[in-house]
Amino acid sequence: MSKEKFHIEFLMGNATQSSLWRMISQIDGLSEWFADEVTMDESETIYKFMWGKTDNEARIIHKKPQSSIRYKWLDEENEELYFEFLLRKLDLSGAMTLEITDFAEPDEKGDAIALWEFQVDEMKRRLGI
């Protein structure tokens, strides 16, 4: 079964673009909401994410500072799969949004979305939103 792409968007209210960028691209920010612990190798392109006794590594495959960052899990065989964070500022309200693109098996898509919602709620709590 092949994985399906999905896209979800979260309104991040009064969070600043720089604070959101830190949360999606830097070790200290990612370890506040995305994983229990995050480390990076010397080349600064491979992140190691740890959740309890489980870990996984991802490489940055695209980065536009203060705007978007795309990661690829190193153990993922399909070269076309990734997860991405995109920051946008809404024109009318000036509020920030966080858009997440990811892939999941069709029967696991609901669980994947629920997990992202839980994790983004944790990010919002950490940012005081």
Steps between C-alpha positions, in 0.01 A plus 500: 500500500641841412493800728270792429597864531300715741510865591377661822503862609503651848426858598785609727348831611741758635812278483786676326653363184841473668362305799320259267810461284700404811238237587513332158868529410722510808595226745371680809168588336437153355578337834230712667210352301602256227724247676627427850856577390654628178866500398678602181818378333796728424388568144173639641287324243404181687280519807456208739156496664446290813170398658564288808702200377410561134699721267503600135723720287399754240691715254406853401433489128369854456514812712382855443593691818209638701255340255524124436702192581469151356635184663541148364516199731823310425330160540228586246563312176273712281704803393187707440379491862576779747345712772497876473420803713394824328441832676263758352376835620134568428451826311182620670565412864879481507471170688748221426409156372700180513437266209618139523531262210563132572427153365322201659350167406130553412379307807740695728430849367249587774746393771781698335285815489396450863866466601593822319206677668619379840858607431402844368279550808815437707690756290223754555507434873879553505462825304218623726240508222 
